[in-house]
């Protein structure tokens, strides 16, 4: 097994730049809980924006 392998809902991307050389970023990706959390956050942001417009 590679030390860079990820499982479950984790995603990984490796990139190279002249300044930073090789970089690997690993983070949570799409999955049921992650998707639900993102949708809920978006809905709360929309509600907040609409409330701010109505009170302005």
C-alpha distances in whole Angstrom, upper triangle without the diagonal:
4,6,8,7,10,11,15,18,16,16,15,17,17,20,22,26,28,29,26,24,20,20,17,18,16,19,20,21,23,23,26,27,26,28,31,31,31,34,36,36,37,40,41,41,43,46,46,47,49,51,51,53,55,56,57
4,5,5,9,12,15,17,15,14,13,14,14,17,19,22,25,26,22,20,16,16,13,15,14,17,18,19,22,23,26,27,25,27,30,30,30,33,35,34,36,39,40,39,42,44,44,45,48,49,49,51,54,55,55
4,6,8,12,15,17,14,14,12,13,13,16,18,21,24,24,20,18,15,14,11,13,12,15,17,18,21,22,26,26,24,27,29,29,29,32,34,33,34,37,38,38,40,43,43,43,46,48,48,50,52,53,53
4,6,10,14,14,11,10,8,10,9,13,15,19,21,22,18,17,13,11,8,10,9,12,14,15,19,20,23,24,22,24,27,26,26,29,31,30,31,35,35,35,37,40,40,40,43,45,45,46,49,50,50
4,7,11,12,9,9,8,11,11,15,18,21,24,25,21,20,16,15,11,12,10,12,13,14,17,18,21,21,20,22,25,25,25,28,30,29,31,33,34,34,37,39,39,40,43,44,45,46,49,50,50
4,7,8,6,7,7,10,12,16,19,23,26,26,22,21,18,15,12,11,8,9,10,11,13,14,17,18,16,19,22,21,21,24,26,26,27,30,31,31,33,36,36,37,39,41,41,43,45,46,47
4,6,6,8,10,13,16,19,23,26,29,29,26,25,21,19,15,14,11,11,10,10,12,12,15,15,15,17,20,20,20,23,25,25,26,29,30,31,33,35,35,37,39,40,41,43,45,46,47
4,6,9,11,15,18,22,25,28,32,31,28,28,24,21,17,16,12,11,9,9,10,8,11,12,12,14,16,17,18,20,22,22,24,26,27,28,30,32,33,34,36,38,39,40,42,44,45
4,7,10,14,17,20,24,26,30,30,27,26,23,20,16,14,10,9,6,5,6,6,9,10,9,11,13,14,14,17,19,19,20,23,24,25,27,29,29,31,33,34,35,37,39,40,41
4,7,10,14,17,20,23,27,26,23,23,19,16,13,10,7,5,4,5,8,9,12,12,11,13,16,15,16,19,20,20,21,24,25,25,28,30,30,31,34,35,36,37,40,41,41
4,7,10,14,17,20,24,24,21,20,17,14,10,8,6,6,6,5,8,11,14,15,12,14,17,17,16,19,21,21,22,25,26,26,28,30,31,31,34,35,36,37,40,41,41
4,7,10,14,17,20,20,17,17,13,10,7,6,4,7,9,9,12,14,18,18,16,17,21,20,19,22,24,23,24,27,28,28,30,33,33,33,36,38,38,39,42,43,43
4,7,10,13,17,17,15,14,11,8,6,5,7,9,12,11,14,17,21,21,18,20,23,22,21,24,26,25,25,29,30,28,31,33,33,33,36,38,38,39,42,43,43
4,7,10,14,15,12,10,7,6,4,6,9,12,15,15,18,21,25,25,22,23,27,26,24,27,30,28,28,32,33,31,34,37,36,36,39,41,40,42,45,46,45
4,7,10,12,9,8,6,5,6,9,12,15,18,18,21,24,27,27,24,25,29,28,26,29,31,29,29,33,34,32,34,37,37,36,39,41,40,41,45,46,45
4,7,9,7,5,4,6,9,11,15,18,21,21,24,27,31,31,28,29,32,31,29,32,34,32,32,36,37,35,37,40,39,39,42,44,43,44,47,48,47
4,5,5,5,7,8,11,13,17,20,23,23,26,30,33,33,29,31,34,32,30,33,35,33,33,37,37,35,37,40,39,38,41,43,42,43,46,47,46
4,6,5,9,11,14,17,20,23,27,27,30,33,37,37,33,34,38,36,34,37,39,36,36,40,40,38,40,43,42,41,44,46,44,45,49,49,48
4,6,9,11,14,16,20,22,26,27,30,33,36,36,32,34,37,35,33,36,38,35,35,39,39,36,39,42,40,39,43,44,43,44,47,47,46
4,6,7,11,13,16,19,23,24,27,30,34,33,29,31,34,32,30,34,35,33,33,37,37,35,37,40,39,38,42,43,42,43,47,47,46
4,6,10,13,17,20,23,24,28,30,34,33,30,32,35,33,32,35,37,35,35,39,39,37,39,42,41,41,44,46,44,46,49,50,49
4,7,10,13,17,20,21,25,27,31,31,28,29,33,31,29,33,35,33,33,37,37,36,38,41,40,40,43,45,44,45,48,49,48
4,7,10,13,17,18,21,24,28,27,24,26,29,27,26,29,31,29,30,33,34,32,35,38,37,37,40,42,41,42,45,46,45
4,7,10,14,15,18,21,24,24,21,23,26,25,24,27,29,27,28,31,32,31,33,36,35,35,39,40,40,41,44,45,45
4,7,10,12,15,18,21,21,17,20,23,21,20,23,25,23,24,28,28,27,30,32,32,32,35,37,36,38,41,41,41
4,7,9,13,15,18,17,15,17,20,19,18,22,23,22,23,26,27,26,29,31,31,32,35,36,36,38,40,41,41
4,6,10,12,15,14,11,14,17,15,14,18,20,18,20,23,23,23,26,28,28,28,31,33,33,35,37,38,38
4,7,8,11,10,8,10,13,12,12,15,17,16,18,21,21,21,24,26,26,27,30,31,32,33,36,37,37
4,6,10,10,7,9,12,12,11,14,16,16,17,20,21,21,23,25,26,27,29,31,31,33,35,36,37
4,7,8,6,6,10,10,10,12,14,15,15,18,20,20,21,24,25,26,28,29,30,32,34,35,36
4,6,5,6,8,10,10,12,14,15,16,18,20,21,22,24,26,27,28,30,32,33,35,36,37
4,6,5,6,9,10,11,12,14,15,17,18,20,21,23,24,26,27,29,30,32,33,35,36
4,5,5,6,9,10,10,12,14,15,16,18,20,21,22,24,26,27,29,30,32,33,35
4,6,5,6,9,10,11,12,14,15,17,18,20,21,23,24,26,27,29,30,32,33
4,5,5,6,9,10,11,12,14,15,17,18,20,21,23,24,26,27,29,30,32
4,5,5,6,9,10,11,12,14,15,17,18,20,21,23,24,26,27,29,30
4,6,5,6,9,10,11,12,14,15,16,18,20,21,23,25,26,27,29
4,5,5,6,9,10,11,12,14,15,17,18,20,21,23,24,26,27
4,5,5,6,9,10,11,12,14,15,17,18,20,21,23,24,26
4,5,5,6,9,10,11,12,14,15,16,18,20,21,23,24
4,5,5,6,9,10,11,12,14,15,17,19,20,21,23
4,5,5,6,9,10,11,12,14,15,17,18,20,21
4,5,5,6,9,10,11,12,14,15,17,18,20
4,5,5,6,9,10,10,12,14,15,16,18
4,5,5,6,9,10,11,12,14,15,16
4,5,5,6,9,10,11,12,14,15
4,5,5,6,9,10,11,12,14
4,6,5,6,9,10,11,12
4,5,5,6,9,10,11
4,5,5,6,9,10
4,5,5,6,9
4,6,5,6
4,5,5
4,6
4
